[in-house]
Amino acid sequence: MNSRIPVWLLVVYAVAVSPVVSSEESLVYWAAHDRVAQLSPTELRKTTKASPLPEELVIATGDYTFKGSTYRLEREGLYRFIQYGGDVQQRIVFGSDVEAFLSAISWATVHGLRDNSSVTDWKNQLKFRKVAVTCWSVSLLAKKLLAERGIKARIVSVFTQEKPNNFSDGHAIIETYRKDLGKWVAYDIDNNVIPTDAGERLSVLEIFDLIRIKKPIDFKILSSDPLYDASDLNFAGFDASFVYDKMASSARSIRDFYDRVFGTVAIFDENQKGAVIFAEEIHPAFREYILNQNSTYTWVSRQAFTERLYGFPDG
């Protein structure tokens, strides 16, 4: 996280100061992590044939046509196709780069409430617009998209042990098993970041341990689009955008949020078909509070938690 002007703001500015364009002109660009690059139409050899832009959300690299022009999609990440005043399309190019894939999901979504009730239609909506969902929902979306590609992933819930305020009492992120690193790695799609320690990717359990010894978490940018939809954060009359303004202001604010919510960790155990929850210390009243939220949770020791959930997954 840094103090540079956000890439998304530069894109908006570039479009705003551009000369007036006709509805026949198009803007096509690629985005991944904190990088954005505009694409120009590609001139193909006569022996090379381009395909129409596929209907699927996730596609392979290749040459595709949009509004009569051909574009070469050769990098993994998110691609947006905009016909000014007309058609808008969004696609994710994926080959093998899991972080570019999760970055694309982060770019394609924003924290909000508007689309939380339309779970079955997320994949379709993502082809045409940005989807506004909460931390749990975007983690569920990422888990499903990863599972469709044979990549092991799971949703991790964390809960505060501080006094509940009915707003920042918990969080959900995703862990995916990185075979190249030989470990589970956490990605906070909702907050647009990858938690790290001196550049090393972290599991949720490692984040938990660093917070306990009060060592600051570092963050790598997963996407640099807006963190939340300010027009879509009204919780029963409470304007939560005031809280998110602070959280989005710096990496320190996200660290403060982590310090609050990483008091307890819960992961759904696929083998046991139930959630396993762990905390080094637990106040009886807080334990009762958590069980009231979900009676299927099973409390286990640190050793049992690690053995059941942080071994090497099958496959």
Protein Blocks (a to p, Z undefined) as FASTA:
>chain_A
ZZbdcfklmmmmmmmmpccddfkbccddddehjbccddddddddfkbccddddfbfbdce
ddddeehiacddfbgcddddddehiacddddddfklmklmmmmmmmmpccdfklmmmmml
mmmmmmmoccdddfklmmmmmmmmmmmnopacdddddddfbdcehlamcccddddddfkn
opacdddfknopacdeehiacdfklmmmmmmnopacddddfbfcdfbdfklmcgehiafk
lmmmmmmmpmklmmmmmmmmmmbccdddfklopacdddfbdcfklmmmmmmmomkbccdd
fklmmmmmmccceZZ
